[in-house]
Amino acid sequence: MWKPGFDHKEAVQAHLKGLHRSPCIYSWEHRGTRERPGIVLGLDRGGSCVGTAFKVTGADHEPVMAYLRERELITNVYRETHRPVTLVDGRTVQALCYVVNRAHEQYARRLDMNGLVKQISGARGKSGPNEDYFIDTAKKLQSMGIKDPAMEAIVAALNVAELKKT
């Protein structure tokens, strides 16, 4: 949401039913390593979430798809699917979604808050510190007016953990 990394014609708030945002993926590339995995968010079954739908058209479509597949399917922890989302103006459109593959070895299942904080704190991958990923995501959600108590709790717990280190 906060760093799409591709050209788009429009970015619109959207509601997705049947999947929820979950800290359920061990990150071996972007926010951790195989030796010291971080955690990233994935769309997991059940519930719903609000996020951003990006409109990509014309000549941008193929380069964006190639970019997304290279970024999101690097270890095949996600399955590429199309799902209906409801845009803020009430329209329903089909959106490309990357849904966690629960059978993949990177699926973290449900870590409790202590497990999440332990896994996130100090993890770092080619895209930077794992803590920054959660802080930036929480800031983006807040700037969009989206309440996500789970994200807020993770960031609050990380801040406490960081204070204890100093």
URDAKA-V638939 format. One record per helix or strand of 3 or more residues. SS is the DSSP state (~ for helix, > for strand). FROM is the first residue (numbers start at 1). TO is the last residue. If there is no record, write none. Layout:
SS & FROM & TO
SS & FROM & TO
This chain:
> & 10 & 27
> & 38 & 55
~ & 60 & 72
> & 78 & 87
> & 92 & 100
~ & 113 & 120
~ & 130 & 143
~ & 149 & 165
